[in-house]
């Protein structure tokens, strides 16, 4: 699939998996379309002889593979935060935290890669239905597999953060 069309978005997240691939999730095109799609991006260098005039580094090839969604997938959203996390050390997964949907709702969801990387199984994170955060950062708390620290961001989806969150808030994943 041509990656230029897939990458025309903002308010999305990209998470690096243990196998080196990247998962692109959500976002908006700024013209009213909000995405729920997840793509596996694979980046590989292009053999290039000679010098490059670019300060961006050597040219790369990006391939995009859409992943099917199963289970309790979130509504299309943007402005969320994501990070790689697995409930099982032998699997790949990520968490999508906060964000905004067309309905002005948020939440927190876990997605686990299934079927050899062909699909995702989504589940809602219990107790996080009220997570309505936009343009924030979230990181797992070191040494605590069930806690995350959310930093900054706003809570009013369509005024883009006019109601600010406390500087930091600690959340327990249950």
Secondary structure, DSSP 8 states (H G I E B T S, - for coil): --HHHHH--BS-EEEE-TTS-EEEE--B-SSS-B---EEEEEEEE----S----SS-S-EEEEEEE-EEEES---S-BS-EEEE--SSTTS-EEEEES-B-TTS---EEEEEEEGGGTEEEEEE-TT-TT---BS-EEEE-TT-TTEEEEES-BS-GGGTSSSB--SEEEEE--
